[in-house]
Amino acid sequence: MKRETTERTNSFTEILKNLGKCILIGLMVYLLFGQLVLKSTKTIIAVPSDRDTIVTIKSYKHIVTNKGSICPILQGGLGNRLFQFSTAFAAAMSKDMDVLIPSNAQIRQVFEINVTFTNTSQFCKGLPKVLDKASPTYDSTLLEFSPSSNIQLGYGLQSWKYFYKYDKQLRKQLTFRKHIKNAAEQEINKILQKRNIKSRQNITLVGVHIRRGDKVGNHDGFNLATPEYLNRSVNYYFTKYEFVLFIVISDGMKWSKDNMPSHVPIEYLSLGKRELDMATVVACDHTIMTIGTFGWWIGYLTNGDVVYLKDAAKKGSRFERILNHKDHFYPHWIGR
């Protein structure tokens, strides 16, 4: 009887040992699998950008959070997308929300934007939309959504009033990627060498963007820049600075060469990629813009004096009805 009890005790002890081994092996497998999962996912940075919060996940919808999120609807040209991103960025900052953009978004190829989530399309798709109806006019009620909501924010949003409170943070986001910035600086140096200008400090550079292209013969209410406007704008800088050089980019270069004033030094630039053209004139000191959001952002990013076409809208057009100059153009910019 004693021997039988001993055998049962040994058998029970053996079972406990085996069970312990199984638990240990299971724990090791669990930890190993967890590491593999972590290595297979992508690093995602959440907005607001004043927090260096890094979350490693496969999809934003798996995050357990009480914060809301904004998915900007990025569409149109580069200038349009910059308005859309900037408004979403500032709204997220003000409400302590997350802003979600695809990792392959066009603006991320141009700027050092560090606010991105991968695989967000399925999360953003189907969310309620908050849409701007009058692009070049500020709508004070547009952003009155709850900080805990998840929304898509879109259309024009073409007013500085949506994001001016977060200007410093936004400018940090909209820094050109290094290879683009380097290419722009090299182009500026070539121009200076060509004109035998020894030092960058000896010259005032003015970037000029002349929008033509699809706006020629347009029926959407835009007035194109005239030779008279270009003359007025050029003279503003020519009389203000002793040594000034104008660098022109345009999608209508022949017209620009034929109609830019002839009494000032001018360089015409076309590098084949709009982001390179943009970065080069942004590297100037001041700006002359005509019409369009691309030129607007050149003025903003250059951060010097900006001369703009004050009669950009045709009389009686829909564009004239929806354009609010005080909302669209900064008050310190100069209308000519």
MOLINBEL-V147709 format. One record per run of one state. SS is the DSSP state (alpha for helix, beta for strand, coil for the rest). FROM is the first residue (numbers start at 1). TO is the last residue. If there is no record, write none. Layout:
ss-><SS/SS>
from-><FROM/FROM>
to-><TO/TO>
This chain:
ss-><coil/alpha/coil/beta/coil/beta/coil/alpha/coil/beta/coil/alpha/coil/beta/coil/alpha/beta/coil/beta/coil/alpha/coil/beta/coil/beta/coil/alpha/coil/alpha/coil/beta/coil/alpha/coil/alpha/coil/beta/coil/alpha/coil/beta/coil/alpha/coil/beta/coil/alpha/coil/beta/coil/alpha/coil/beta/coil/alpha/coil/beta/coil/beta/coil/alpha/coil/alpha/coil/beta/coil>
from-><1/2/41/42/46/54/58/60/63/69/73/78/96/98/100/106/111/112/116/117/121/125/128/132/150/155/160/163/164/174/176/177/178/195/200/203/204/211/213/216/222/223/227/239/244/251/253/260/266/269/274/283/286/289/293/303/306/309/313/314/318/323/325/329/334/336>
to-><1/40/41/45/53/57/59/62/68/72/77/95/97/99/105/110/111/115/116/120/124/127/131/149/154/159/162/163/173/175/176/177/194/199/202/203/210/212/215/221/222/226/238/243/250/252/259/265/268/273/282/285/288/292/302/305/308/312/313/317/322/324/328/333/335/336>
